[in-house]
Amino acid sequence: MTEKMIIIGAGLAGSLLAIYLARRGFSVDVFEARGDMRKGEVAAGRSINLALSDRGIAALREVGMDEYMLAEAVPMYGRMIHSENGETKLLPYSGRKGEFINSVSRSGLNIALINEAEKYDGVRFHFNEACVDFDCNSGVVRLGSGNRVSGDTVIAADGAGSVVRQAMEHQIPDFESYSVFLEHGYKELHIPGRTAGGSPASNAKRSPEDRFLLDPNALHIWPRHRFMMIALPNFDGSFTCTLFLANKSVPPAATAGTDTASFDRLTDENSLLNFFDREFPDAVPLMPTLVEDFFTNPTGQLGTLKSWPWHVDGKVLLLGDSAHAMVPFYGQGMNCAFEDVRILDSLLSEPGAVATGSSVDWKVVFEQYAALRKPNTDAIQEMAEENFYEMRDATADRVFQRKRALETRLERTFPDYFSKYSMVTFREDLPYSVAKERGNAQDRLLMEICAEEENTEDIDLTSIFTDLQKLQLEEIGSKR
Ligand SMILES: Cc1cc2nc3c(=O)[nH]c(=O)nc-3n(C[C@H](O)[C@H](O)[C@H](O)COP(=O)(O)OP(=O)(O)OC[C@H]3O[C@@H](n4cnc5c(N)ncnc54)[C@H](O)[C@@H]3O)c2cc1C
C-alpha cells in the first residue's frame, strides 16, 4: 500500500509526521512556506527554546529520536521564583526523582526532524512553497508558485495562522473557528553565557556552574502579577528570557502603580531601564544587550484558537497548532502536537483503518482521531490559559507556595500521587482531559488545606492522601 500524502508545513509537527508516515512506507511531500532553516534562514520572532516533556518525548521515542534530542537538552527540575528584592526560591516540578522538563532548541529540534525524515526515500521537502488555497471538494492544494498538488489526503500542519483552516472556514458552512488573544504580548530577550577566555572546544568542556550565569537546571520566573518574565537555559550557557506584558496600558484610573506597565509605554531606553531596574533588578546586570534586544526583537502575540470540524471527509485534516493553538504557559503546545502525531499514527494500525482493498480509509481514521483528540486538546488549551495566572500571580502567593511544597512531599511519600502539573507533564499515558478534571479536584482540596494551615510540615500526609484517593473514587463513580 503506497499512500501519497501531502503535508502542509515543515514545522515541528509536520516534520515529525513526515517521519511517522514514511516509516509506514507512504510517499510524503511536505510543502513549507519558509526557506530551508538548515541553510541559516531561521525566522526571527519564534521562541528560541522550548520545554520538551514526556508526551513529546514519547512521540519522539517511537521514531528513535528521543535520546538524540535529549543529548543537548538542559534539564529543568523546578520553577525558580525571583522576588522583587532578588531572593530566589525553587519550587520543584515533582517530588519524584527523574521527573523534570527539558529545555531544547526549537530550530535544533526542527532541523533534526527534517534531517531524519529526509533519510527515507519516500519523503521530499519543498521549501519556499507556501500553500495559498485548498479546495475542500477536490482536495487540491494551490501553491504560491502557481502549482497545484494533490494526494490521497492532505494533512495541514501549517500552524496557528493555517491557510488550510481558513479555506475550510470559507467552504464548509458549519465550520467553527474562533481565536481569543491575550491582552499580553511577549518579547524575547537574552542572558549570555559566562564568558571564558578559552577556545570553543575547551569552553564546551566547562562545568554547567562555570557556563551559566543563573542556575541552569530551573525555569526561572519573575512573577509580577500583571506581567512576568521567564528564562529557559540554552545548551551553550545562555538563557532565553521572555517578557510577557500587556500590549496597551489599562486606563490609570482603573489601576495603580506598576499595573500600568505595558509595551506601549516602554518607548525609549529610559522608560525601559526604569521598568527593568524596578521590576527585575537581579536580572538587569545579566542582560548586557537588553536595550538592543528589546527594541530590535518583535513583540509576539498570544492566543487560543479553537476550530471544528478538523477534517473534511477523508480529504484533509488539521493537526497541531493549525487545529488548536494555545498560549504557551503549560509548555505543552509542541508536546500536544507531537502527541497528535503519535495518536494519529496509532489509529492507522487499527483494523478499521484499511478500507476494502489495500488503501487507508482516511475518513474513518480522521473521524476517530478527531473524536479522541478534541476533548483532550480543549482540556490542555484551558489549562494553559489558567496556568498563565498561576505563573504570573500564584507562584508568588504564599498559599500556593505551601500547596506546591505539600504536593512535593505527597509525591515523595506516595508513588501513586500525581499533582495536576505532573499528570499533564509526566504522564503520557493519561489523557489531558483526565489530568484536568482530577487535577482541579485535587487542587481545590489542597488549596483549602493550605489556606488554613500555615505550617504544612506538620500536616498528616496519610490522611490527606486518603482524601485524595476518595476524590479519585468519586471521579470514577461519577463516570459509571
Ligand atoms: C513564546 C512561545 C513559547 C512556547 N513554548 C513552548 C514550550 O515550552 N513547549 C511546548 O510544548 N510548546 C511551546 N510553544 C508552542 C509551540 O511553539 C507550538 O505549539 C508548536 O510550534 C506547534 O507546532 P506546529 O508544527 O503545529 O506549528 P508551527 O511550529 O508553527 O509550524 C508551522 C509550519 O508551517 C509553516 N507554514 C505556515 N503557513 C504555511 C503555508 N501557508 N504553507 C506552507 N507552510 C506554512 C510555517 O512556516 C511553519 O514551519 C510555545 C509557543 C510560543 C509562541
The ligand as an SDF file (V2000), in Angstrom:
LIG
                    3D

 53 58  0  0  0  0  0  0  0  0999 V2000
    6.6120   32.0670   23.0170 C   0  0  0  0  0  0  0  0  0  0  0  0
    6.2200   30.6350   22.8370 C   0  0  0  0  0  0  0  0  0  0  0  0
    6.7720   29.6780   23.6560 C   0  0  0  0  0  0  0  0  0  0  0  0
    6.4040   28.3390   23.5120 C   0  0  0  0  0  0  0  0  0  0  0  0
    6.9370   27.4200   24.3710 N   0  0  0  0  0  0  0  0  0  0  0  0
    6.5630   26.1210   24.2630 C   0  0  0  0  0  0  0  0  0  0  0  0
    7.1200   25.1430   25.1430 C   0  0  0  0  0  0  0  0  0  0  0  0
    7.9320   25.4520   26.0110 O   0  0  0  0  0  0  0  0  0  0  0  0
    6.7210   23.8450   25.0000 N   0  0  0  0  0  0  0  0  0  0  0  0
    5.8090   23.4650   24.0630 C   0  0  0  0  0  0  0  0  0  0  0  0
    5.4680   22.2700   24.0010 O   0  0  0  0  0  0  0  0  0  0  0  0
    5.2720   24.3750   23.2150 N   0  0  0  0  0  0  0  0  0  0  0  0
    5.6310   25.6760   23.2840 C   0  0  0  0  0  0  0  0  0  0  0  0
    5.1120   26.6030   22.4200 N   0  0  0  0  0  0  0  0  0  0  0  0
    4.1100   26.1670   21.4300 C   0  0  0  0  0  0  0  0  0  0  0  0
    4.7730   25.5700   20.1940 C   0  0  0  0  0  0  0  0  0  0  0  0
    5.6560   26.5240   19.6400 O   0  0  0  0  0  0  0  0  0  0  0  0
    3.7100   25.1990   19.1600 C   0  0  0  0  0  0  0  0  0  0  0  0
    2.6420   24.5330   19.7550 O   0  0  0  0  0  0  0  0  0  0  0  0
    4.3220   24.2970   18.0840 C   0  0  0  0  0  0  0  0  0  0  0  0
    5.3010   25.0120   17.3730 O   0  0  0  0  0  0  0  0  0  0  0  0
    3.2380   23.7840   17.1250 C   0  0  0  0  0  0  0  0  0  0  0  0
    3.8260   23.0770   16.0680 O   0  0  0  0  0  0  0  0  0  0  0  0
    3.1710   23.1050   14.6350 P   0  0  0  0  0  0  0  0  0  0  0  0
    4.0710   22.2990   13.7760 O   0  0  0  0  0  0  0  0  0  0  0  0
    1.7370   22.7430   14.7220 O   0  0  0  0  0  0  0  0  0  0  0  0
    3.2150   24.6330   14.1770 O   0  0  0  0  0  0  0  0  0  0  0  0
    4.4980   25.5060   13.8450 P   0  0  0  0  0  0  0  0  0  0  0  0
    5.6420   25.0930   14.6650 O   0  0  0  0  0  0  0  0  0  0  0  0
    4.0450   26.9130   13.8920 O   0  0  0  0  0  0  0  0  0  0  0  0
    4.8460   25.1190   12.3340 O   0  0  0  0  0  0  0  0  0  0  0  0
    4.0340   25.5020   11.2560 C   0  0  0  0  0  0  0  0  0  0  0  0
    4.8830   25.4580    9.9920 C   0  0  0  0  0  0  0  0  0  0  0  0
    4.0490   25.6960    8.8630 O   0  0  0  0  0  0  0  0  0  0  0  0
    4.6600   26.6550    8.0270 C   0  0  0  0  0  0  0  0  0  0  0  0
    3.5960   27.3490    7.3030 N   0  0  0  0  0  0  0  0  0  0  0  0
    2.7620   28.3160    7.7820 C   0  0  0  0  0  0  0  0  0  0  0  0
    1.8960   28.6820    6.8120 N   0  0  0  0  0  0  0  0  0  0  0  0
    2.1870   27.9320    5.7310 C   0  0  0  0  0  0  0  0  0  0  0  0
    1.6350   27.8640    4.4150 C   0  0  0  0  0  0  0  0  0  0  0  0
    0.6250   28.6390    4.0500 N   0  0  0  0  0  0  0  0  0  0  0  0
    2.1580   26.9870    3.5490 N   0  0  0  0  0  0  0  0  0  0  0  0
    3.2120   26.1780    3.9030 C   0  0  0  0  0  0  0  0  0  0  0  0
    3.7720   26.2160    5.1230 N   0  0  0  0  0  0  0  0  0  0  0  0
    3.2650   27.0740    6.0360 C   0  0  0  0  0  0  0  0  0  0  0  0
    5.4250   27.5560    8.9760 C   0  0  0  0  0  0  0  0  0  0  0  0
    6.4450   28.2490    8.3090 O   0  0  0  0  0  0  0  0  0  0  0  0
    5.9620   26.5330    9.9760 C   0  0  0  0  0  0  0  0  0  0  0  0
    7.1800   25.9730    9.5510 O   0  0  0  0  0  0  0  0  0  0  0  0
    5.4690   27.9500   22.5240 C   0  0  0  0  0  0  0  0  0  0  0  0
    4.9270   28.9120   21.6820 C   0  0  0  0  0  0  0  0  0  0  0  0
    5.2930   30.2510   21.8340 C   0  0  0  0  0  0  0  0  0  0  0  0
    4.6920   31.2680   20.9300 C   0  0  0  0  0  0  0  0  0  0  0  0
  1  2  1  0
  2  3  1  0
  2 52  2  0
  3  4  2  0
  4  5  1  0
  4 50  1  0
  5  6  2  0
  6  7  1  0
  6 13  1  0
  7  8  2  0
  7  9  1  0
  9 10  1  0
 10 11  2  0
 10 12  1  0
 12 13  2  0
 13 14  1  0
 14 15  1  0
 14 50  1  0
 15 16  1  0
 16 17  1  0
 16 18  1  0
 18 19  1  0
 18 20  1  0
 20 21  1  0
 20 22  1  0
 22 23  1  0
 23 24  1  0
 24 25  2  0
 24 26  1  0
 24 27  1  0
 27 28  1  0
 28 29  2  0
 28 30  1  0
 28 31  1  0
 31 32  1  0
 32 33  1  0
 33 34  1  0
 33 48  1  0
 34 35  1  0
 35 36  1  0
 35 46  1  0
 36 37  1  0
 36 45  1  0
 37 38  2  0
 38 39  1  0
 39 40  1  0
 39 45  2  0
 40 41  1  0
 40 42  2  0
 42 43  1  0
 43 44  2  0
 44 45  1  0
 46 47  1  0
 46 48  1  0
 48 49  1  0
 50 51  2  0
 51 52  1  0
 52 53  1  0
M  END
$$$$
